[in-house]
Amino acid sequence: PNEDDNCDPDKDNDGIPNEDDNCELIPNFDQKDHDNDGVGDICDNCPSLPNTNQKDIDNDRTGDVCDTNEDKDSDGIQDNLDNCEDIPNADQKDTDNDGIGDICDEDSDNDGIKDVDDNCIFIPNPDQIDTDRDGRGDICEIDNDADGSPDAVDVCPDNGKIYATDFRAYQTVILDPVGDSQIDPNWIILNDGAEIVQTMNSDPGLAVSYNAFSGVDFSGTFFVNTEVDDDYAGFVFSYQDSSKFYTLMWKKNAQTYWQAAPFRAVAEPGIQLKLVNSDTGPGQIMRNALWHTGDTNNQVKLLWKDPRNVGWRDKTAYRWELIHRPSRGLIRVLLFEETNLVADSGNIFDNTLKGGRLGVFCFSQEMIIFSDLVYRCNEFIPRGLLTSTDGANNETDYDY
């Protein structure tokens, strides 16, 4: 959704009025609809089988009629749709559009020169001209992925489909969709997609971007602009579906959840890093498991908790910095108040989820402002971040 589109008769600017467009939000001049279900192939969550209702119960963007949930490399892309099914590549980057993901493709740009020898891996340049002899071909000297955004400002300089942080197009995920415990979150997108506001005292919910990432750095600021309530705010990463994601969540005060069924859930104040890997999916069990600070079998695993047990303060800006390297299972989160370090998770290792989408999280807390959101594709690990205990190898781990 994008609120700016509400009065636009042609939301995707493809020359086809909304009422006649089989894909309102993504340009598709040809209007191809392989399964004749009235939904254009480019936005159909199951383009090979008719599913006019586009039902997707687990919010993984694969329609239920096509969804197998088989994913042997744990990158969030089911095997029969994965362009590299044995090697995790949540971003599904395929520079030459040959159906083979770059991470599995010896010649990503299909210019006849293997990547290991190519001085421009993502732009075809069979001549390999390199005027200044710096090892980088002239054609990719400034813009490595030919997306029109110079590398100096490109958040993903090796991915031609992502060049700037933008949450204007996002997916709403409700984590307790049935019942009347609370209302659903209300998300407002501002500042060209770099700011998100959640206004309601709501059930747990997410606003998730459509871009998926393998290695990523994700940062942002959250600010609770009210003195009312004392509950959860945070963010999510490696979101694969509504049952599988990581979340960093921060509770202001200790509190037992007011719905005792299906089990008693106790929240402690402080910052918590959790793996959500639920066998039931959204509902009352997941809701209480998210509220609860400890582990809940087959639902939530607590990976780390700030031992200080200090809650956030209202009308105070906190900045988070996430480093996630699924290839190593490495997660590191730092939180700051202005320039002061508030908390550092240290190196946490978990290999359950090998990449996915990014977003923000709320639970029962109104007026949360998430601002200055920035994501950046990054597979490299800062030198010194890993220790010998973590299995550091100076020959394979590099600085930014």
Secondary structure, DSSP 4 states (H G I P E B T S, - for coil): --GGGTT-SSTT-SSS-GGG-SSTTS--TT---TT-SSS-GGG-SSTTS--TT---TT-SSS-TTT-----TT-SSS-GGG-TTTTS--TT---TT-SSS-GGG-SSTT-SSS-GGG-SSTTS--TT---TT-SSS-GGGSS-TT-SSS-TTT-SSTT-TT--S---SSEEEEESS-SSSSSBPP-EEEEGGGTEEEE-S-BSSEEEEEEEEESSEEEEEEEEE--SS---EEEEEEEEEETTEEEEEEEESS-EE-S--SSS--EEPSEEEEEEEE-SS-TTHHHHHHHHSSS-BTTTEEEEEE-TT-----TT-EEEEEEEEETTTTEEEEEEEETTEEEEE---EE--S---EEEEEEEES---EEEEEEEEEE-----TTTS-GGGT--TTT----
